[in-house]
């Protein structure tokens, strides 16, 4: 069995929450763990198709996964082509977010993971390949999939709609997937992975985190393993403060993104009024 639904990103735009909500639907089964990263060549592509198939089973109508790295070009090239070669009939969902909010959240995540040590200003305005800017070039990322997938196979939703208009947004997603659109759950009220919860572990906390996430507990229940990791490493970590951007830096990054965002509006036919783009 192969998936017929893939949430392709964007990073820090609500893919974890969407994955969780969709898995509550009786006609949908989402993968465990959430991020299989199969179509990223340097990650799990070499594990082979049988490994990927093993992550999907059951009689549900929809089987899916969610890997934000699938819209991580140019750092992860060729994903759309590999994906189409394996699951050409899949439906894709691209979750996007206010550009500056997404970049700040991405920065906090990378600081917590010891992947970023610089000031946020230096991180966002760094020239050349930049994961914050590139991950927010929504038109550039989406066009790679439009080379292989029909427009009707791709749905774009926003993090803001998923937060403020969750029931209506999920109903639209269920319509797109052709499952029971009237399904509701009390657990739809839950939002996952708030940036304010991010903590940066010390050296012992890093070792403890690695031990838990490599344990059998992670294989059995990734969610439970992450909760255990968070609790166990709490005494050996510090909270990562969510930084504020100066207006100068905000304008700078939005200027760099302007052409792409204008194109994204044309592609999607939407204005994204909830975003602060000036």
C-alpha atoms as one frame of an Amber mdcrd trajectory, in Angstrom:
protein
   0.000   0.000   0.000   1.169   3.499  -0.849  -0.220   6.838   0.374  -2.776
   8.793  -1.604  -2.303  11.941   0.491   0.907  13.834   1.210   1.171  17.045
   3.220   4.192  18.655   1.562   4.838  21.540   4.004   5.597  24.265   4.747
   7.810  23.926   7.804   6.390  25.623  10.921   3.049  26.267   9.241   0.808
  23.799  11.086   1.564  20.474   9.395   1.767  18.673  12.750  -1.665  19.924
  13.745  -3.190  19.043  10.374  -1.641  15.563  10.499  -3.196  15.103  13.964
  -6.662  16.318  12.951  -6.789  14.217   9.807  -5.815  11.091  11.728  -8.923
  11.543  13.897 -11.176  11.018  10.869 -12.400   7.392  10.633 -11.771   7.307
   6.873  -8.198   8.597   7.150  -5.065   7.003   8.569  -1.931   9.116   8.819
   1.543   7.627   9.165   3.409   7.109  12.407   5.799   8.759  12.658   4.480
  11.827  10.916   7.568  12.782   8.902   8.751   9.915   6.724  10.950  12.098
   4.502  11.042   9.275   1.972  11.350  11.466  -1.109  14.294  13.427   0.273
  17.235  11.663  -1.334  19.752  12.237   1.443  17.324  11.115   4.144  15.156
   8.020   3.624  14.997   7.511  -0.156  17.716   4.865   0.000  15.624   2.771
   2.401  13.569   1.691  -0.597   9.947   1.391  -1.597   9.239  -1.637   0.597
  10.221   0.406   3.660   7.861   3.172   2.574   4.998   0.768   1.913   5.429
  -0.711   5.382   4.326   2.591   6.919   0.803   2.341   5.471  -1.835  -0.264
   6.242  -5.517  -0.563   7.012  -8.856  -0.330   5.252  -9.233   3.457   5.448
  -9.960   5.333   2.220  -7.106   7.806   2.700  -3.561   7.041   3.834  -1.173
   9.916   4.255   2.025  11.373   5.640   3.359  14.868   6.311   6.978  15.869
   5.671   7.724  19.622   5.564  11.139  18.884   4.034   9.263  18.145   0.790
   9.118  21.908   0.250  12.726  22.450   1.302  14.276  23.261  -2.066  16.976
  24.031  -3.019  18.435  22.212  -0.001  16.374  19.143  -0.931  16.150  19.031
  -4.748  14.226  16.587  -6.919  11.533  15.735  -4.371   8.525  16.430  -6.609
   9.923  14.314  -9.441  10.653  11.358  -7.169   7.237  11.672  -5.551   5.406
  11.702  -8.865   7.347   8.642  -9.968   5.984   6.694  -6.991   2.551   8.211
  -6.222   1.409  10.134  -9.330  -2.263  10.040  -8.300  -1.783  11.318  -4.751
  -3.456  14.467  -3.497  -1.156  17.063  -1.988  -1.820  19.655   0.706   0.462
  22.654   1.113   0.025  24.528   4.405   1.456  28.051   4.369   1.759  30.795
   6.974   2.384  34.503   7.331   5.952  34.726   5.967   7.571  36.561   8.878
   5.788  34.453  11.503   6.901  31.292   9.727  10.530  32.421   9.626  10.575
  33.398  13.299   9.117  30.027  14.292  11.633  28.258  12.046  14.450  30.197
  13.698  13.229  29.219  17.190  13.076  25.565  16.143  16.606  25.639  14.773
  17.955  27.352  17.893  16.297  24.698  20.064  17.877  22.004  17.917  21.383
  23.510  18.048  21.216  24.228  14.304  21.336  27.995  14.709  23.417  30.103
  17.073  23.377  33.514  15.390  21.152  36.496  16.032  17.827  36.342  14.169
  18.688  39.418  12.132  21.906  37.837  10.870  20.092  34.557  10.203  17.280
  36.064   8.147  19.286  38.490   6.061  22.199  36.127   5.341  22.874  36.120
   1.584  22.804  33.030  -0.617  21.021  29.802   0.316  18.931  30.593   3.352
  16.488  28.074   4.889  14.299  30.856   6.276  13.908  32.729   2.991  13.880
  29.651   0.750  11.302  27.889   2.912   9.041  30.922   2.526   9.327  31.170
  -1.261   5.923  29.553  -1.545   5.540  30.044  -5.299   8.971  28.578  -6.000
   8.230  25.531  -3.869   4.736  24.987  -5.288   5.783  25.338  -8.932   8.008
  22.296  -8.593   4.891  20.204  -7.935   2.839  21.875 -10.640   5.347  20.520
 -13.147   4.161  17.004 -12.281   0.738  17.223 -10.596  -2.498  18.706 -11.892
  -3.856  21.772 -10.122  -6.891  19.781  -8.971  -4.579  17.421  -7.048  -3.134
  20.203  -4.881  -4.831  22.114  -2.085  -3.321  25.186  -0.414  -4.500  26.154
   3.069  -3.153  28.647   5.580  -2.032  28.179   9.144  -4.146  31.194  10.054
  -7.327  29.565   8.712  -6.490  26.322  10.472  -6.188  28.299  13.703  -9.073
  30.765  13.418 -11.539  28.849  11.217 -10.636  25.269  12.013 -13.992  23.567
  11.513 -14.596  25.257   8.155 -11.023  24.631   6.997 -11.125  20.948   7.924
 -14.475  20.590   6.202 -12.862  21.925   3.020  -9.974  19.489   3.413 -12.398
  16.592   3.875 -14.235  17.682   0.713 -10.939  17.762  -1.154 -10.157  14.230
   0.042 -13.714  13.041  -0.714 -14.377  11.706   2.775 -17.248  12.474   5.151
 -17.103  16.256   5.427 -19.518  16.345   8.376 -17.094  14.590  10.734 -16.337
  16.522  13.932 -14.206  15.737  16.970 -13.851  17.470  20.335 -10.107  17.028
  19.841 -10.210  19.510  16.959  -9.916  22.133  19.706  -6.328  21.099  20.346
  -3.421  22.969  18.715  -0.060  21.247  18.499   3.558  22.396  18.857   3.407
  26.026  19.969   6.729  27.833  19.474   6.651  29.175  23.025   7.213  25.627
  24.305  10.543  25.218  22.533  13.478  24.528  24.812  17.178  24.180  24.081
  18.803  21.259  25.908  22.306  21.273  27.317  24.843  18.559  26.512  23.342
  16.047  28.965  19.849  16.901  27.755  20.944  16.232  24.185  22.231  12.790
  25.127  19.031  12.053  27.033  16.877  13.220  24.132  18.816  11.049  21.666
  18.485   8.019  23.940  14.700   8.380  24.226  14.113   9.071  20.545  16.196
   6.020  19.582  14.349   3.772  22.025  11.613   1.250  21.361   9.168   3.750
  22.829   9.592   5.925  19.724   8.850   2.960  17.456   5.752   2.098  19.479
   4.410   5.619  19.960   6.257   8.647  18.539   3.907  11.071  20.322   4.487
   9.420  23.699   8.239   9.358  23.070   8.253  13.099  22.357   6.296  13.804
  25.535   8.699  11.619  27.517  11.659  13.398  25.928  10.214  16.815  26.773
   9.580  15.907  30.414  12.888  14.080  30.939  15.015  16.837  29.438  13.121
  19.732  31.070  15.587  20.096  33.998  18.513  20.097  31.566  17.231  22.721
  29.113  16.333  26.367  28.896  13.427  28.072  27.188  14.110  29.618  23.805
  12.766  33.151  23.699  10.687  34.061  20.660  12.497  37.108  19.211  10.949
  40.304  17.904  11.966  41.659  14.514  12.764  45.294  13.950  10.782  46.993
  11.214  13.995  47.336   9.213  14.610  43.581   9.177  10.928  42.860   8.498
  10.960  45.141   5.467  14.214  43.635   4.261  12.979  40.042   4.268   9.610
  40.985   2.771  11.393  42.870  -0.015  13.348  39.706  -0.780  10.136  37.702
  -0.881   7.921  40.209  -2.698   8.167  38.831  -6.250   7.612  35.275  -5.067
   4.644  36.220  -2.886   3.087  38.201  -5.743   3.424  35.138  -7.965   1.998
  32.921  -5.243  -1.104  35.121  -5.096  -1.539  34.730  -8.852  -1.076  30.940
  -8.749  -3.558  30.454  -5.910  -5.969  33.268  -6.770  -5.852  34.434  -3.144
  -4.738  37.646  -1.458  -3.853  36.275   2.014  -5.342  39.301   3.747  -4.534
  37.906   7.196  -0.822  38.233   6.493   1.118  41.374   7.275   3.015  41.880
   4.034   3.972  45.542   4.367
